[in-house]
Amino acid sequence: MKKFVQSAVAVVSGVAVTLVPRIVLAASFPVLTPSNGTDINAVLQRVVNFILGIAGGIAVIYLIWAGIQYITGGAKGAQAAKDAIVNAIIGVVVILLSYVIVNAVIAAVSGS
C-alpha cells in the first residue's frame, strides 16, 4: 500500500508540474537563443538562471517529500527525514548563493 501511495503521489506531482504552466497560460520555457542585439552575456545569464531555477524546484520538491516522510515515517523514519530536510535546506541555500554569485560575476564581466 505504501508503494502505491508513493507512486500515486509521484504521478500526480509529475502531471501537475507538467500542466501548471499550460493552465495559467504561462510560457513553459524561456527563449534561450539570441535575438536582435542580444549579446552572449544575456544568453548565458538566461541559461544559468533557467538551470538554477530547475535545481531550486527540485530542491523544494525534495524538501516537501522529506516533510511528508517526517509526518508519515513514525519514530524510525523521523531521523532520516530530519537529515533529508537539513540536506534540502542546505541545497536551497547553495542554489540561492550560486544564483547571486553567477549574476554578480556576469554583471562584473559585462560591465553593467
N, C-alpha and C positions, 0 to 999 in steps of 0.2 A: 504494500500500500504506500509505503514511504517513497519508493522509487516512482510510483505512478504520480504522486503529488509533485515530486521534483520535476518529472518530465512534463507534467501539465504546466507548471509554473514557467519552465524554460520555453515551452512552445508559445504560451500566451505572451511572455515578455518579448520574444523574438517577433511575433506578429505585431505587437503594439509598437515596438521600436521601428519596425518597417513601415507601418501605416500612419503613424502620427504626423509626419511631415505632409503627407497627402491629405489628411483630414483637415488640417489647419491651412491648407493651400500654401505651404511654405516651400521654398526651394530645398531639395533634398541634398544637393552638393553644391559647393561654391564653384564659380568659374575659376579655373586654375591656369588657363592659358593667357599669355599676354595679348592685350588688345591695343588699340591706338594709343601710343605714348606711354604704355606701361613698361617700367623697367624691370630688370631681373630681381632687384631687391623686393619689390612689391609682390612679385610672383612667389619668391622664396618665403616671404613672410606669410602669405596666404597658405602655402603648402604646410609650413611648420605649424601655424595656428590650427589648421584642419587636423593634422596628425595629433597635436596635443589635445584638441577637443575630443577626438575619438578616445584617446588614452584616458582623459578625465571622465568621460562617460563610462568606460569600462571600470574604472576605479570606483565610481559611485555605485554602479551595479554590484560590484564585489562587496562594497560596504553594506548595501541593503541585504544582500544574500547572507552575509555574516550576521547581521542583525536578526534575520529570520532564523538562522541556525541557533543563535543565542536564545531566542524565545522558545524554540521547539526542541532544543537539544538535551534538555534535562541537565543533571549535575555533571555527567561525564563530558558532554559536548560543550559545556559552558566555557571551559578554559580554552579549548581550541577556537571557539567562536570569538572570545576576547582577544586572542592572539591575531585572528584574522581581521578584527576590527582595527586593532592597532596598526597592522600592516597596511590596511586600506587607507587609514588616515595619513600614514607616512607617505604612501603613494600619491595621495591627493596633494599633499604639501610639496612633494618633489615635482609634481607636474606643474603646479602653480609657480614655483620658483623657476623652473626651466622656461616657462612661458615668459616670465618677467626678464630673465637673463637673455633669452634669444631675441626678444623685441628690443632690449636695450642695445645689444650688440649690432643688430641690423640698423637701428637708428644711428648709432655711432659711426658705422661704416658708411652709411648712405649720407650722413651729414645733415639729417633732418631732426 
